[in-house]
Structure formats: structure tokens, C-alpha cells
Amino acid sequence: MSIKDDLDRGTGSDRASRDDRYKWVALTNTTVGVLLATIDASIMLIAMPDIFRGIQLDPLLPENSFYLLWMILGYLVTSSVLVVSVGRLGDLFGRVKMYNLGFVVYTFASLMLTITWMTGHAGAIWLLVWRIVQGIGGAFLVGNSGAILTDAFPAHQRGLALGINNVAGISGTFIGLVLGGLLAPVNWRLVFLISVPCGVFGAVWAYRRLRDVGTRSHEPVDWLGNVTFAAGLILVMIGITHGIQPYGAHTMGWTSPLVLGSLAAGVVLLLAFAAIERRVRFPMFRLPLFRIRAFTFGTLSTFLSALGRGGLMFMMIIWLQGIWLPLHGYTFEETPLWAGIHMLPLTVGFLAAGPVSGYLSDRFGARPFATGGMIVAAVTFGLLELLPIDFPYWQFAGILLLNGLAMGCFASPNRAAVMNSLPAADRGAGGGMNSTFQNSAQVFSIGIFFSLMIAGLAATLPSALTSGLEAHHVPAAAATAIASSPPVSVLFAAFLGYNPMQHLLGDAVLAQMPPADVAAVTGNTFFPDLISGPFEAGLHIAFGFAIAACLIAAAASVSRGTRYVAADRSTTPATAPEH
């Protein structure tokens, strides 16, 4: 053997060693980025009461409902709309460059959210604007992380890598609940400030250590497709979020001109987008990718699983905060934090199952794990239906743990299978398409779950409120006014950690009542006892929908076919190898 051969072997060995080290750097950095982005998607849910008190605005007043809804959903809607576009930009200009830009935008927006000095409506608008900017940064992080990992890892290890990354993303949603509950009572600004040093660290680390190793496309940006897609999706989501608000004498707004107009215009723009993508030479949404069976049914499974899971968190929080925790001695002000803590078994399940199922899917394929995960998830929703409203916690925790294990078992193999099926040049766009379906489904799910819950409450809650309040000497006019208030107001009062009856009655009405009745009505048991029956009826409907979504997702997962891995070079779907 020649000296040249020895040198070549050494060079090859050094390169392999560098590549092996780099893939773990890519995994740890992108996992930090995705974790930060998803924590911020939920951290405000528990912190909302402290944030609104900090800016001196009552979120339950009808004129402030816009701020309440978009504080919750603005970040998620923004990231849903942009994630395909930023993934495509990563294909064009470099995934690491776009990912690094995401850290910069995200960190700067977090800083601006921290330093606001305004209160009232001006303060709320400031927070809304910078939450949207923060969502833009989050979209750059989430939209490019999967493609960076797919570039860095060989096909036989992508399940583990994408599993860890995906589980960090999903569990970040639940970690955000606890983190918001811990930080907000100290100072509401800490909810945003904590992201600044983490973002700076992640940005410096990504700039110094990450490098573009994937295939780059040199095609122009499809601006017309981007604009029509973003505008259409935004309008549809506006319609859905405002559909759960009351309109006139109706408990929900699905018949209001704003909702109907937004949905109709959004659908028209999305149809126009589909027509544009079929005719433009270099489309943003790579429709030919849907010829890949593994991609199509994997993405459909992603959408359906998120549809079943998305509203679950809200229903669980309202169940805990509005009923279970007060019945077990927690004040309404304490319930936001403790609701997050009591939901930790769900996070534990995700963290335990995700990496393991991702690793096993590298060896045995995604189909058995993803399909089995969705079937078990459907079973857990059925078990939740069987629980009494005032359940033994160990039973509730066990079901949440099993649900987390099931969802983790599905999410990691499914995402790895989707990313493995994509040709190298389309990983950013394809990964973004998958993330868009997932994020959009979460918004749709919130609208569907709340609509089902409100429909269940509207049938029985008014009469229960009237009789319960009049029995405690609440003036008839006040009792009738509260009973005719939209059910969503009662749900949001419980969700935000307010004492619902104290907030709905107000000091003027409470002053007219005997002290014993005031203590009873504003105590820990009156509201939970009052709402338990109507809430349980709505909960059964919502869980029935979740079961159906999970079972259809399982059927879609079965249909994905055998294991399919696209070549690492740019290939067409027809020439990618199948295993």
C-alpha cells in the first residue's frame, strides 16, 4: 500500500470523525432552538393573568377579548403561516443561515417584550406586535431544524435524532406551562426575559459551530405563492379564532359576517394558491412531493394527530383549574401553576417514548410505532371519558403518562419517516410543509374543541347558573345577567386563574348579599359544583372527536407503505430508493 493511500485513509478517517462530532453538535443546538421556540408557544397560557395585571387590562371584558385570543394564538398562527416559506428560504440560501437569523429575531423580540413601559390598550398592542415578531423567529428555528438534522445524520440514525428534536419540541409546550406559572408571579416580565440569555447563547453557539452541509437550491422565490398562502391561512385562522367568541345573541360567532367573510376569503386565496403552485415554474409548496406515499400519509398523520392533541391541553387546564384543583383546596389564584405541575406526567411520557421509538424506528421502520401510538392515544382519550369529574389523581396521572408515551411513540418515528422520504434539495420546504400542517391543526383543534365545549355548556349552564345563584340570594336581575353571559366568558375566567363568581358578580352585587352567601358563592366548591355537569357533557363530545381523529391518523399511518428513504442527492420521487 502506498503512502498516498495511507494519507487518503487518514484524511477519510478524520473527515468521518469530524462529521460524527458535527452531527451531535447539530442535534444539541437545534434541540435547544426548537425547545425555546415551543416553550414560548405556551409559556403565556399560565402567565396570562399576571401579564394582564402588569399592563393593567381586564382580559375578560368584551372589548378586550381580541387581545386575550391573540395573546394566546398570535405566536402559533405566525409560525404556522411562515414555516413553509422559511423552510424554502433555507433550501435557497442555506438552512444554517436562516436558522441563525431565527435566533437573532427571536432573541431581539424577547428583549422588546421585556422592556415595555406602556399599560392598557397600548401595552397590549406592544406585546401583540412583538409576540408576532417572536413567532417569526420561532418559525425560522422550527422550519429549518429538521432539515439541518436530516443533512447531518445518515438515514439509519435520523429516527433517533429527529425523535429527540421532535420530543423536545412537543414537551416544550408543556414545560412552558410550568415555567410560566413559576416566573409570572415573581414578575411577569421574567416570562420573556428568560428567553434573552438563552437566545443569545443559542445564537452564538449556532453561528460558531453549525455549517451548511446540505444541497442548496438556486431557484427564485415564489413570491406570489408565498403571499397568497400566508394571506389565505391567516384569514382562515382569524375566522376560526373569532368563531368561538359570542356574536349578538349567539353563544358563538360562526354566523357573524367577520367569521364567514374571513373563512370565505381565506378559502378563495388558498384555492388561488393551489392554482398558482400548479402553474409557476418554481413553486413554494412542492406539490409533486405528495406523489411520495410515505410523505403524503406521514403528513396526513401529523395533521390528524395534532388535531386530536391540540385542544387537549386547553381542556385539561380548564378541567384542573376550574373544577378539580379548587375542589381539592387550591385557591383559584394558585390553580394556573398547579395545573401545569399536575400535567407533568404527559411531558414525562413524551420524553421517555420519543427517543426510544425514534431509535427503534431506524431499525424496524416507522409504521408499527406510529400506528400503535395513535391507537393507544385513542384508548387514553376513551379512558379519560370514563373518569369522574372529581377523579382520583393517580388515575388521571396514569392516563396522562400513557397518552404522553403514545404520542411520543407516534411523533418521533413519523417525523423521521417524513424527513427520510424527502429528496435532499426539498428538505427545507418539505419539512416546513409538514410543520405547517401540524401547527395549523393545533389552531383548528382549539377552535373545534372550544366550539364543542361551548355547545355542550350552552345547553345546560344558564339554568344551572340561575338556580344556583338565586339560591344564595343573588339579586334576580344579576343572576339572569350572569346566566345569559356567553359560556366562553366562564371558561376563560377559569382558564386565567380568576375566581369566576367573584369576577362575574363584581363588588357591587356582592355588597348586596349576606356575608355567608358571599363566602359560599366565592368559595372553592360553588363554581366547580355548578359547572361540573355541563362541563362533563361538553368534555365527552370533545373526547369523542379526539378519539375519531386519532383512529383516522392510525389508518393514515398504516397506509404509508413500507420503509422509504430518498437518496441523499437531489432526486425525483420516482427515482428515490425504497426499502
Secondary structure, DSSP 8 states (H G I E B T S, - for coil): --HHHHHHHHHHHHHHHHHHHHHHHHHHHHHHHHHHHHHHHHHHHHHHHHHHHHTT--TTSGGGHHHHHHHHHHHHHHHHHHHHHHHHHHHHH-HHHHHHHHHHHHHHHHHHHHS----HHHHHHHHHHHHHHHHHHHHHHHHHHHHHHHHHS-GGGHHHHHHHHHHHHHHHHHHHHHHHHHHTTT-TTHHHHTHHHHHHHHHHHHHHH----S--------HHHHHHHHHHHHHHHHHHHHHTS-BTTBSS-TTSHHHHHHHHHHHHHHHHHHHHHHHSSS-SS-GGGGGSHHHHHHHHHHHHHHHHHHTHHHHHHHHIIIIIHHHTT--TTTHHHHHHHHTHHHHHHHHHHHHHHHHHHHHH-SHHHHHHHHHHHHHHHHHHHHS-SS--HHHHHHHHHHHHHHHHHHHHHHHHHHHHTS-GGGHHHHHHHHHHHHHHHHHHHHHHHHHHHHHHHHHHHHHHHHHHHHTTT--HHHHHHHHTS-HHHHHHHHHTT--HHHHHHHHHHHTTS-HHHHHHHTSTTHHHHHHHHHHHHHHHHHHHHHHHHHHHHHHHHHTT-S-B---SS---TTTS-B-
